[in-house]
Amino acid sequence: MRPAAALVLLAAARLDAAATTLLVEVRDARGAAVPDAVVYAVPESKRPPPPSHHAVMDQKNRMFVPHSLPIQTGTPVTFPNSDNVRHQVYSFSSAKRFQLPLYAGTPAAPVVFDKPGVVTLGCNIHDQMTAYLVVVDTPYFALTAGGRAELSNLPEGRYDVRVWYAGMRNEPLPQAVSLGANEPKGLAFQVGNKWHR
């Protein structure tokens, strides 16, 4: 398992009068980039709009693709099976308990994830198949690539920026950030009991 992650806000670059891009770097306690971490910004005041699209968690080569999938609360997810064998997808997670009967192709109805939290997926037929749906109460989220994530089109305002990744022991404390024309462009996240800048 990885040690606790350190998050560092790299920059907040102005896009236009109403939207901002937030660049975040996620590193573990040894300074290594954390891939496939979910970074999300929850607005403090305005209620985010409902999800406008659905998501897909595919099954290829007896693996879930992608391994981690962030979605907004209320998003319907389809679970196509692109393998030439049948799968039986399930989750016993408190955020969403469900089971799809043994199937090939694509089930007729998507599964709607209506509570925030981490949903661990498995296949009753292939024990090595695991994946995660990270259900968040915001449309502002991204996966890290090379330890970096970009959250685009954030309206000006205050946000709690959070992170999650597979194998994380303790979630780092959320970091409050204000996005606007005259706000600071850098901050640090708490790792364990120390602050790093």
Buried (B, 14 or more C-beta within 10 A) or exposed (E): EBBBBBBBBBEBEEEEEEEBBBBBBBBBBEEEBBBBBBBBBBBEEEEBEEBEEEBEBBBEEEBBBBBBBBBBBBBBBBBBBEBEEBBBBBBEBEBBEBEBEEBEEBBEEBBBBEEBBBBBBBBBEBEEBBBBBBBBBBBBBBBBEEBBBBBEEBBBBBBBBBBBBBEBEEEBEBBEBBBEEEEEEEBEBBBEEEEBE
